[in-house]
Amino acid sequence: MTLNLPLFYFSYFTLVFVLSILMNGLFLKFSRTLGIRKSDQIIRWSDIHKPALGGITFYITFLLSLIIYSLFFQSTNILLHSETLGLLAACTVAFLMGLADDAYDTNPVLKFSAQIFCGIILIYSGIYIQLFENIYLNYLVTMFWVVGIMNAINLLDNMDAISSIVSLNVMVTILCLLIIGRHSDSVFFTLILGTASALSAFLLFNWFPSKMYMGDTGTQFLGAFMAAVSILFLWGTAPEPMLSATRKILSVLLTFALPIIDTTVVFTNRLLKGTSPFVGGKDHTTHHFFYLGLSEPRIAMLYSAYSGISLLCVVFINKYIKEWSVLYFSIFTAYFLLSLIIFFIITRIKKKDHVQ
């Protein structure tokens, strides 16, 4: 019997969406203190303490997707594949570290060490960026990418729905690339689709005014997961000539545009002010849009629109441009740099009556 992929994936997406709503509702109903952090070192945009339990449904869905794929697509054990096993191990470490951080406010050094460990696991399992001829340089770039994305997604979780929207857009972009590359029967397609469905359901609880946060449990899992699948399907599998390599680098930059831009802008502004870039504050790009007069729902819609435009750019680059040239490189590089400059300028506009 031949599996009808469109029908299967629609049914699975719907199933996960409904299950995620039920799980989030259940967690919200019975939550007590897990994920509700009151440490003075934690700076949140909202002064209202809310449970940070959304990430639990992401991880449950991730495990469910592995089981579903094993049942419907192949009889062999997919956990025997080093890349799948490495992804499972890295995401599990990220999830457990995030869960501990939400519950106990773990030491930042321990958190950073866990992120490094996630990178080591991925590299050991064969999931690493292959941009250069020197393998150790590839390992170094991979480590920087994994740790960077895990922190960028965490930093972007500073206002209702923002991190959820951006993460969902990243996953939809990679799903589109898998379809373009005819890899829709891959285990990674099922994993990404299931997680995207869980994120869609979580948005019902995370949209302003939110009922819960995804917390470090969610951001660390999503960061590790998206860093890994982006290495597999955006960064490519082998070194390429310089011009060809810029094509995949731009695909990466545009797919992760908002996390990269927000982190870069925030770190730059804090360094210019002489403060530590690692100490939290209400100075993210989202906050500055609020200071300019935009409401939180409008900011979320603005980020959704920008993410959608970037998604279309990535699809256009990979589906419709047959021969990559300096002209295309210049156009899409200008788009990314202009976005970075605009977001930076917005954060430098003098605002009144706000606290950073």
VOGU-3710 file (C-alpha; in Angstrom, 3 decimals, decimal comma):
1> mtlnlplfyf> 0,000/0,000/0,000  1,436/3,367/-1,080  1,279/6,100/1,526  -0,488/9,278/0,414  2,038/11,816/1,746  -0,094/14,993/1,514  -3,020/13,303/3,287  -0,726/11,698/5,861  1,039/14,942/6,710  -2,214/16,914/6,877
11> syftlvfvls> -3,671/14,325/9,240  -0,535/14,245/11,372  -0,312/18,038/11,554  -3,962/18,190/12,656  -3,466/15,424/15,222  -0,433/17,104/16,772  -2,178/20,487/16,746  -5,141/19,108/18,716  -2,952/17,087/21,105  -0,739/20,119/21,751
21> ilmnglflkf> -3,737/22,282/22,606  -4,943/19,622/25,048  -1,481/19,210/26,624  -0,871/22,949/26,982  -4,333/23,388/28,483  -3,642/20,566/30,926  -0,236/21,947/31,923  -1,730/25,399/32,378  -4,514/24,083/34,564  -2,292/22,087/36,885
31> srtlgirksd> 0,825/24,269/36,865  2,118/25,469/40,203  5,648/26,888/40,231  7,486/25,083/37,429  8,731/27,709/35,042  7,567/30,657/37,166  10,840/32,356/38,019  11,087/35,258/40,438  14,831/35,798/40,526  15,892/39,439/40,305
41> qiirwsdihk> 18,450/38,376/37,698  15,697/37,407/35,262  14,349/40,404/33,350  11,065/39,780/31,547  9,039/42,238/29,498  5,876/41,419/31,435  5,764/41,860/35,207  3,186/39,076/35,489  4,617/35,673/36,367  3,337/32,959/34,036
51> palggitfyi> 4,208/29,261/33,727  6,950/28,510/31,202  5,708/25,085/30,162  5,245/25,360/26,417  8,520/23,627/25,621  7,340/20,359/27,143  4,821/19,825/24,336  7,556/20,508/21,750  9,709/17,712/23,118  6,802/15,274/23,484
61> tfllsliiys> 5,832/15,976/19,872  9,441/15,452/18,786  9,453/11,979/20,353  6,016/11,218/18,928  7,223/12,149/15,446  10,089/9,673/15,695  7,639/6,930/16,640  5,144/7,843/13,908  7,848/7,873/11,246  9,100/4,451/12,347
71> lffqstnill> 5,579/3,032/12,136  4,578/4,437/8,744  7,738/4,815/6,690  10,232/2,060/7,396  10,731/-1,083/9,408  14,377/-0,494/10,308  15,247/1,317/13,508  15,893/4,957/12,600  17,790/5,389/15,861  20,540/3,275/14,320
81> hsetlgllaa> 21,235/6,220/11,998  23,945/8,390/13,566  22,401/11,703/12,478  18,974/10,860/13,917  20,483/9,536/17,136  22,711/12,609/17,433  19,762/14,942/16,901  17,740/13,091/19,550  20,614/13,218/22,052  21,394/16,913/21,490
91> ctvaflmgla> 17,736/17,954/21,687  17,271/15,890/24,855  20,256/17,564/26,536  18,940/20,993/25,490  15,439/20,183/26,744  16,619/18,876/30,124  18,957/21,824/30,618  16,144/24,249/29,761  13,763/22,428/32,087  16,271/22,644/34,941
101> ddaydtnpvl> 16,868/26,323/34,234  13,139/27,116/34,291  12,716/25,252/37,559  15,886/26,160/39,442  17,620/29,126/37,714  20,767/27,143/36,947  24,217/28,698/36,802  24,893/30,412/33,420  28,189/28,496/33,154  26,299/25,209/33,407
111> kfsaqifcgi> 23,857/26,399/30,756  26,685/27,387/28,414  28,448/24,066/29,051  25,272/22,185/28,093  25,073/24,189/24,861  28,689/23,306/24,080  27,874/19,663/24,780  24,959/19,822/22,323  27,377/21,050/19,662  29,845/18,252/20,434
121> iliysgiyiq> 27,080/15,638/20,161  25,983/16,943/16,764  29,540/17,059/15,442  30,280/13,541/16,683  27,121/12,233/14,991  28,115/13,771/11,656  25,955/16,896/11,783  28,393/19,727/11,231  28,905/22,629/8,827  31,105/21,695/5,888
131> lfeniylnyl> 32,073/25,095/4,584  35,874/24,821/4,550  38,458/22,239/3,551  39,873/22,304/7,092  37,667/20,025/9,185  38,646/21,655/12,493  37,585/25,038/11,168  34,263/23,454/10,217  33,937/22,108/13,760  34,623/25,555/15,202
141> vtmfwvvgim> 32,031/27,239/12,975  29,521/24,514/13,844  30,055/25,035/17,570  29,637/28,784/17,169  26,447/28,256/15,136  24,820/25,819/17,577  25,584/27,880/20,685  24,711/31,101/18,871  21,289/29,942/17,667  20,390/28,425/21,047
151> nainlldnmd> 21,119/31,787/22,685  19,552/33,870/19,901  16,217/32,040/20,144  16,350/32,412/23,915  17,055/36,157/23,660  14,220/36,616/21,165  11,741/35,144/23,646  11,290/38,600/25,180  7,718/39,436/24,207  4,520/37,471/23,629
161> aissivslnv> 4,525/35,305/20,480  7,797/36,636/19,014  10,027/33,591/19,485  7,146/31,293/18,531  6,494/33,164/15,278  10,159/33,317/14,300  10,785/29,639/15,108  7,671/28,601/13,201  8,818/30,580/10,173  12,255/28,925/10,267
171> mvtilcllii> 10,645/25,498/10,272  8,228/26,334/7,447  11,174/27,633/5,404  13,122/24,396/5,876  9,999/22,349/5,079  9,692/24,268/1,802  13,322/23,505/0,976  12,776/19,823/1,733  9,817/19,799/-0,644  11,866/21,583/-3,311
181> grhsdsvfft> 14,657/19,031/-2,845  12,168/16,147/-2,903  12,977/15,025/0,640  9,413/15,033/1,946  9,686/11,356/2,923  12,628/12,082/5,236  12,383/11,519/8,981  13,458/15,145/9,398  10,407/16,316/7,449  8,141/14,510/9,915
191> lilgtasals> 10,089/15,879/12,889  9,942/19,466/11,624  6,268/19,210/10,651  5,309/17,831/14,060  7,238/20,521/15,908  5,772/23,221/13,649  2,285/21,951/14,470  3,062/22,031/18,201  4,333/25,601/17,813  1,155/26,605/15,966
201> afllfnwfps> -0,946/25,270/18,828  1,295/26,939/21,396  0,711/30,293/19,687  -2,919/30,107/20,862  -1,565/30,279/24,437  1,395/32,564/23,717  -0,340/35,292/21,684  -0,877/38,573/23,526  -2,023/38,528/26,250  -0,211/35,237/26,733
211> kmymgdtgtq> -1,257/32,562/29,200  2,154/30,863/29,235  5,722/31,169/27,998  7,816/28,538/26,270  10,640/29,277/28,720  14,178/27,958/28,403  12,623/24,507/28,121  11,251/25,555/24,755  13,901/27,971/23,504  16,821/25,651/24,217
221> flgafmaavs> 15,125/22,666/22,593  14,069/24,719/19,560  17,511/26,309/19,297  19,313/22,963/19,251  16,741/21,428/16,898  16,761/24,290/14,397  20,551/24,622/14,493  20,856/20,924/13,626  18,306/20,782/10,797  19,662/24,019/9,328
231> ilflwgtape> 23,115/22,439/9,175  21,643/19,466/7,317  19,461/21,348/4,835  20,709/24,936/4,637  24,458/24,838/5,144  24,952/21,948/2,723  27,020/18,800/2,916  30,305/19,705/1,220  32,649/22,653/0,608  31,854/24,662/-2,526
241> pmlsatrkil> 33,523/27,415/-4,583  33,284/30,843/-2,971  30,450/32,212/-5,130  28,355/29,042/-4,783  28,945/29,021/-1,030  27,472/32,530/-0,722  24,154/31,144/-1,968  23,720/28,807/0,991  25,167/31,339/3,436  22,540/33,882/2,353
251> svlltfalpi> 19,837/31,213/2,638  20,944/30,683/6,239  21,091/34,412/7,024  17,632/35,083/5,591  16,050/32,052/7,265  17,413/33,138/10,662  17,322/36,873/9,901  15,383/38,039/12,959  17,313/36,050/15,602  20,617/37,116/14,041
261> idttvvftnr> 19,588/40,766/13,638  18,109/41,082/17,136  21,133/39,478/18,811  23,601/41,550/16,768  21,783/44,827/17,434  21,364/44,179/21,158  24,974/43,120/21,654  26,246/46,116/19,650  24,155/48,615/21,609  25,200/47,170/24,949
271> llkgtspfvg> 28,875/47,257/24,002  28,506/50,858/22,809  26,993/51,738/26,198  29,794/49,937/28,001  27,522/47,326/29,584  27,795/43,557/29,465  26,063/42,064/26,393  25,181/38,987/28,467  23,064/40,777/31,095  19,375/40,870/30,221
281> gkdhtthhff> 17,442/44,055/29,662  14,433/45,629/27,997  16,449/46,834/25,029  15,651/44,325/22,303  14,372/45,356/18,884  10,861/44,338/19,912  10,990/46,631/22,936  12,100/49,595/20,832  9,164/49,119/18,475  6,936/49,252/21,550
291> ylglsepria> 8,628/52,459/22,707  7,816/53,939/19,285  4,123/53,307/19,919  3,400/49,892/18,406  1,269/47,530/20,458  2,512/44,015/21,205  0,082/42,351/18,742  1,205/44,763/16,004  4,839/44,006/16,739  4,096/40,292/16,459
301> mlysaysgis> 2,340/40,864/13,120  5,249/43,012/11,912  7,710/40,242/12,732  5,398/37,736/11,041  5,328/39,844/7,871  9,098/40,280/7,795  9,586/36,556/8,404  7,194/35,797/5,552  9,118/38,048/3,154  12,399/36,403/4,139
311> llcvvfinky> 10,821/32,980/3,614  9,811/33,948/0,062  13,350/35,170/-0,601  14,851/31,842/0,490  12,376/29,866/-1,613  13,101/32,101/-4,620  16,867/31,656/-4,164  16,656/27,869/-4,022  13,841/27,137/-6,471  13,859/29,768/-9,192
321> ikewsvlyfs> 17,465/30,914/-9,503  19,165/28,310/-11,679  22,539/30,032/-11,981  23,809/31,978/-9,006  25,601/35,191/-9,897  27,223/38,239/-8,296  24,057/40,224/-9,096  21,830/37,900/-7,050  24,417/37,842/-4,281  24,427/41,649/-4,183
331> iftayfllsl> 20,623/41,972/-4,162  19,974/39,571/-1,287  23,005/40,736/0,690  21,681/44,295/0,399  18,273/43,135/1,646  19,801/41,537/4,744  22,171/44,427/5,491  19,428/47,016/4,953  17,216/45,112/7,400  20,029/45,059/9,951
341> iiffiitrik> 20,655/48,793/9,538  16,955/49,695/9,827  16,514/47,656/13,010  19,684/49,196/14,448  18,560/52,757/13,620  15,194/52,118/15,273  16,961/51,168/18,501  18,992/54,399/18,368  15,985/56,710/18,067  15,530/58,683/21,261
351> kkdhvq> 12,367/57,664/23,082  10,670/59,209/26,039  9,301/57,655/29,200  10,711/54,192/28,891  12,965/52,064/31,041  15,783/49,903/29,732
//
